């Protein structure tokens, strides 16, 4: 059961385990096999005009790191912590993935569900979610 009071916290995604649902149209790594934050040279050969384009995460990283309102949205990510200790998203997968990879902290609205396990811990990975 989802508890109603959400806490605004500063979280360190590098120390947490998240259930990501980033698909090929939302993630450069899912589309190409290499995260755009890890590339040493730009590769725009797979760009199709969505969140998986090469420039999306590097620009968002700069925005999150610099606290820009425009791309980083200067609003907390919205996550739920399940009984198993894993976190799922209502909003903020890209920002959290970047913060996890770059060891940044984020402001997050955290809800707790102390009664249920996440889908993966219940054995359901029908949408190929990634536990990172």
Backbone as CSV, one residue per row, in Angstrom:
resi,resn,N_x,N_y,N_z,CA_x,CA_y,CA_z,C_x,C_y,C_z
1,UNK,0.844,-1.185,0.000,0.000,0.000,0.000,0.879,1.235,0.000
2,UNK,0.631,2.118,-0.907,1.414,3.335,-1.030,1.056,4.292,0.099
3,UNK,2.078,4.688,0.834,1.855,5.610,1.939,1.687,7.019,1.386
4,UNK,0.785,7.772,1.969,0.403,9.059,1.399,1.435,10.153,1.569
5,UNK,2.180,10.162,2.657,3.122,11.261,2.846,4.402,10.994,2.059
6,UNK,4.691,11.939,1.199,5.908,11.885,0.393,6.927,12.796,1.044
7,UNK,8.142,12.344,1.063,9.222,13.107,1.656,10.079,13.723,0.554
8,UNK,10.415,14.982,0.715,11.352,15.623,-0.187,12.739,15.390,0.389
9,UNK,13.598,14.734,-0.385,14.915,14.341,0.097,15.975,14.661,-0.947
10,UNK,17.210,14.772,-0.477,18.365,14.795,-1.372,18.874,13.354,-1.400
11,UNK,18.878,12.765,-2.587,19.269,11.361,-2.713,20.539,11.235,-3.543
12,UNK,21.243,10.139,-3.307,22.446,9.812,-4.056,22.160,8.546,-4.877
13,UNK,21.721,8.696,-6.116,21.338,7.535,-6.920,22.437,6.470,-7.047
14,UNK,23.698,6.857,-6.946,24.784,5.883,-7.070,24.709,4.817,-5.980
15,UNK,24.049,5.117,-4.874,23.967,4.166,-3.762,22.618,3.449,-3.710
16,UNK,21.781,3.653,-4.722,20.425,3.111,-4.724,20.231,2.193,-5.928
17,UNK,19.209,1.324,-5.856,18.905,0.417,-6.959,17.540,0.779,-7.532
18,UNK,17.518,1.066,-8.840,16.323,1.537,-9.523,15.864,0.540,-10.579
19,UNK,14.584,0.540,-10.819,13.998,-0.232,-11.890,13.730,0.734,-13.044
20,UNK,14.606,0.710,-14.059,14.496,1.614,-15.203,13.686,0.954,-16.314
21,UNK,12.853,1.744,-16.985,12.096,1.280,-18.147,12.437,2.171,-19.337
22,UNK,13.713,2.298,-19.638,14.152,3.093,-20.785,14.260,2.173,-21.992
23,UNK,13.537,2.496,-23.032,13.517,1.673,-24.234,14.359,2.319,-25.341
24,UNK,14.426,1.659,-26.502,15.257,2.140,-27.604,14.923,3.563,-28.027
25,UNK,13.676,3.969,-27.936,13.293,5.318,-28.309,13.553,6.342,-27.211
26,UNK,14.022,5.884,-26.059,14.240,6.772,-24.919,15.688,6.783,-24.427
27,UNK,16.516,5.903,-24.955,17.867,5.742,-24.406,18.869,5.427,-25.517
28,UNK,19.911,6.251,-25.595,20.951,6.049,-26.612,21.631,4.686,-26.439
29,UNK,21.873,4.280,-25.199,22.522,2.985,-24.948,21.623,1.832,-25.398
30,UNK,20.324,1.939,-25.146,19.408,0.891,-25.583,19.372,0.820,-27.115
31,UNK,19.498,1.967,-27.769,19.447,2.003,-29.234,20.762,1.546,-29.867
32,UNK,21.907,1.950,-29.274,23.201,1.722,-29.944,24.134,0.760,-29.213
33,UNK,23.877,0.498,-27.940,24.763,-0.358,-27.154,25.797,0.419,-26.351
34,UNK,25.913,1.734,-26.587,26.887,2.569,-25.874,26.188,3.825,-25.367
35,UNK,26.339,4.112,-24.095,25.756,5.325,-23.516,26.431,6.553,-24.125
36,UNK,25.630,7.550,-24.475,26.210,8.765,-25.067,27.136,9.483,-24.087
37,UNK,26.975,9.261,-22.793,27.871,9.869,-21.805,29.238,9.192,-21.790
38,UNK,29.335,7.978,-22.359,30.598,7.236,-22.403,31.341,7.388,-23.725
39,UNK,30.701,7.936,-24.710,31.343,8.067,-26.028,32.453,9.124,-25.980
40,UNK,33.540,8.844,-26.660,34.617,9.827,-26.757,34.445,10.720,-27.970
41,UNK,33.682,10.233,-28.973,33.358,11.023,-30.147,31.854,10.944,-30.390
42,UNK,31.249,12.035,-30.774,29.801,12.012,-31.031,29.446,11.011,-32.124
43,UNK,28.301,10.365,-31.960,27.761,9.471,-32.984,26.285,9.809,-33.153
44,UNK,26.002,10.552,-34.179,24.622,10.945,-34.440,23.992,10.098,-35.553
45,UNK,24.653,9.015,-35.933,24.164,8.193,-37.037,22.856,7.476,-36.704
46,UNK,22.526,7.352,-35.429,21.294,6.674,-35.018,20.201,7.655,-34.601
47,UNK,20.466,8.951,-34.695,19.504,9.956,-34.222,18.218,9.927,-35.052
48,UNK,17.094,9.989,-34.341,15.792,9.986,-35.001,14.874,11.087,-34.461
49,UNK,15.416,11.951,-33.605,14.622,13.064,-33.094,13.874,12.764,-31.806
50,UNK,14.430,11.889,-30.957,13.778,11.608,-29.685,14.815,11.570,-28.550
51,UNK,14.423,11.056,-27.404,15.303,11.054,-26.234,16.500,10.117,-26.374
52,UNK,16.514,9.270,-27.395,17.656,8.377,-27.603,18.740,9.022,-28.465
53,UNK,18.507,10.232,-28.938,19.516,10.922,-29.746,20.789,11.166,-28.942
54,UNK,21.904,11.208,-29.652,23.205,11.354,-29.003,23.257,12.531,-28.034
55,UNK,22.759,13.692,-28.418,22.921,14.908,-27.618,22.006,15.007,-26.396
56,UNK,20.967,14.185,-26.317,19.974,14.359,-25.253,20.586,14.264,-23.851
57,UNK,21.250,13.178,-23.531,21.777,13.011,-22.169,22.980,13.909,-21.863
58,UNK,23.914,14.120,-22.787,24.984,15.079,-22.475,24.447,16.483,-22.162
59,UNK,23.435,16.933,-22.916,22.842,18.251,-22.623,22.110,18.234,-21.286
60,UNK,21.403,17.162,-21.013,20.684,17.052,-19.746,21.671,16.970,-18.581
61,UNK,22.786,16.271,-18.769,23.826,16.196,-17.736,24.343,17.592,-17.390
62,UNK,24.669,18.373,-18.398,25.143,19.737,-18.136,24.085,20.544,-17.396
63,UNK,22.848,20.371,-17.796,21.756,21.092,-17.169,21.573,20.685,-15.704
64,UNK,21.604,19.386,-15.436,21.461,18.887,-14.065,22.642,19.340,-13.216
65,UNK,23.833,19.216,-13.761,25.048,19.590,-13.021,25.063,21.079,-12.699
66,UNK,24.598,21.900,-13.639,24.622,23.349,-13.446,23.358,23.892,-12.776
67,UNK,22.380,23.029,-12.547,21.148,23.470,-11.906,20.255,24.303,-12.802
68,UNK,20.372,24.116,-14.109,19.559,24.879,-15.062,18.084,24.512,-14.933
69,UNK,17.239,25.478,-15.036,15.803,25.249,-14.954,15.272,24.644,-16.249
70,UNK,15.821,25.022,-17.377,15.249,24.660,-18.666,15.263,23.151,-18.938
71,UNK,16.437,22.537,-19.006,16.485,21.107,-19.325,16.414,20.239,-18.075
72,UNK,17.110,20.627,-17.030,17.092,19.838,-15.816,15.795,19.992,-15.058
73,UNK,14.992,20.916,-15.474,13.658,21.187,-14.968,13.639,21.606,-13.507
74,UNK,14.754,21.638,-12.853,14.872,22.121,-11.476,13.656,21.726,-10.642
75,UNK,13.260,20.491,-10.810,12.182,19.958,-10.008,12.604,18.574,-9.560
76,UNK,12.089,18.121,-8.450,12.545,16.820,-7.951,12.086,15.669,-8.840
77,UNK,12.885,14.608,-8.855,12.417,13.374,-9.471,11.367,12.798,-8.535
78,UNK,10.515,11.956,-9.047,9.410,11.397,-8.276,9.577,9.879,-8.270
79,UNK,9.913,9.310,-7.114,10.208,7.883,-7.025,9.415,7.225,-5.898
80,UNK,9.267,5.906,-6.029,8.600,5.101,-5.009,9.583,4.028,-4.561
81,UNK,9.731,3.886,-3.248,10.570,2.818,-2.700,9.664,1.675,-2.269
82,UNK,9.924,0.486,-2.821,9.144,-0.689,-2.469,9.769,-1.432,-1.297
83,UNK,9.022,-2.379,-0.768,9.434,-3.184,0.387,10.797,-3.851,0.155
84,UNK,11.083,-4.234,-1.076,12.334,-4.921,-1.414,13.536,-3.970,-1.425
85,UNK,13.272,-2.651,-1.310,14.359,-1.672,-1.317,14.658,-1.096,-2.684
86,UNK,13.981,-1.584,-3.720,14.164,-1.052,-5.067,13.254,0.149,-5.272
87,UNK,13.681,1.031,-6.171,12.940,2.256,-6.464,12.411,2.210,-7.887
88,UNK,11.195,2.720,-8.080,10.603,2.866,-9.415,10.237,4.332,-9.606
89,UNK,9.965,4.707,-10.844,9.776,6.115,-11.198,8.341,6.479,-11.520
90,UNK,7.967,7.656,-11.072,6.808,8.351,-11.624,7.318,9.391,-12.614
91,UNK,8.502,9.951,-12.342,9.111,10.948,-13.218,10.597,11.050,-12.880
92,UNK,11.441,11.176,-13.913,12.850,11.470,-13.677,13.840,10.368,-14.004
93,UNK,13.481,9.424,-14.879,14.411,8.335,-15.201,15.735,8.830,-15.777
94,UNK,15.675,9.746,-16.758,16.910,10.214,-17.389,17.791,10.962,-16.388
95,UNK,17.197,11.867,-15.630,17.981,12.630,-14.647,18.618,11.702,-13.613
96,UNK,17.870,10.689,-13.194,18.388,9.757,-12.192,19.486,8.884,-12.777
97,UNK,19.310,8.412,-13.997,20.338,7.594,-14.652,21.634,8.388,-14.776
98,UNK,21.521,9.632,-15.192,22.700,10.499,-15.321,23.356,10.718,-13.958
99,UNK,22.550,11.024,-12.953,23.094,11.249,-11.608,23.767,9.984,-11.078
100,UNK,23.193,8.828,-11.357,23.787,7.552,-10.923,25.132,7.333,-11.606
101,UNK,25.188,7.567,-12.919,26.426,7.351,-13.685,27.510,8.363,-13.314
102,UNK,27.102,9.599,-13.015,28.063,10.681,-12.754,28.232,10.989,-11.263
103,UNK,27.632,10.166,-10.410,27.762,10.305,-8.958,27.326,11.686,-8.459
104,UNK,26.153,12.122,-8.913,25.572,13.389,-8.485,24.432,13.117,-7.510
105,UNK,24.060,14.117,-6.744,22.874,14.006,-5.905,21.711,14.701,-6.606
106,UNK,20.501,14.299,-6.235,19.290,14.869,-6.807,18.283,15.137,-5.702
107,UNK,17.422,16.093,-5.958,16.283,16.296,-5.086,15.196,15.331,-5.562
108,UNK,14.574,14.621,-4.611,13.558,13.628,-4.975,12.386,13.671,-4.017
109,UNK,11.207,13.494,-4.574,10.021,13.240,-3.772,9.916,11.728,-3.670
110,UNK,10.044,11.216,-2.450,10.086,9.775,-2.233,8.820,9.319,-1.518
111,UNK,8.107,8.415,-2.151,6.966,7.746,-1.534,7.425,6.346,-1.156
112,UNK,6.811,5.782,-0.147,7.179,4.425,0.281,5.975,3.508,0.159
113,UNK,6.256,2.297,-0.316,5.247,1.250,-0.357,5.816,0.090,0.444
114,UNK,5.495,0.042,1.719,6.097,-0.933,2.623,5.427,-2.303,2.569
115,UNK,4.418,-2.444,1.743,3.681,-3.709,1.671,4.030,-4.548,0.446
116,UNK,4.450,-3.895,-0.659,4.639,-4.625,-1.917,6.097,-4.687,-2.357
117,UNK,6.391,-5.714,-3.156,7.678,-5.856,-3.820,7.573,-5.233,-5.208
118,UNK,8.705,-4.828,-5.767,8.702,-4.342,-7.152,8.397,-5.507,-8.095
119,UNK,8.092,-5.178,-9.350,7.735,-6.210,-10.329,8.821,-7.273,-10.493
120,UNK,10.082,-6.861,-10.539,11.146,-7.836,-10.741,11.249,-8.814,-9.579
121,UNK,11.105,-8.316,-8.368,11.177,-9.188,-7.196,9.965,-10.119,-7.120
122,UNK,8.874,-9.733,-7.794,7.699,-10.607,-7.889,7.814,-11.550,-9.084
123,UNK,8.881,-11.421,-9.868,9.096,-12.315,-10.998,8.503,-11.848,-12.312
124,UNK,8.082,-10.596,-12.396,7.479,-10.065,-13.628,8.430,-9.080,-14.294
125,UNK,8.985,-9.480,-15.422,9.801,-8.552,-16.200,9.311,-8.563,-17.645
126,UNK,8.001,-8.507,-17.803,7.389,-8.577,-19.117,7.752,-7.399,-20.009
127,UNK,8.171,-6.271,-19.411,8.532,-5.106,-20.239,10.047,-4.870,-20.286
128,UNK,10.828,-5.885,-19.923,12.289,-5.845,-19.993,12.889,-4.669,-19.247
129,UNK,12.417,-4.418,-18.048,12.964,-3.353,-17.222,14.388,-3.696,-16.793
130,UNK,15.179,-2.683,-16.527,16.565,-2.862,-16.097,16.691,-2.501,-14.625
131,UNK,17.291,-3.380,-13.844,17.548,-3.093,-12.443,18.986,-2.628,-12.328
132,UNK,19.166,-1.342,-12.032,20.507,-0.757,-11.925,20.629,0.012,-10.638
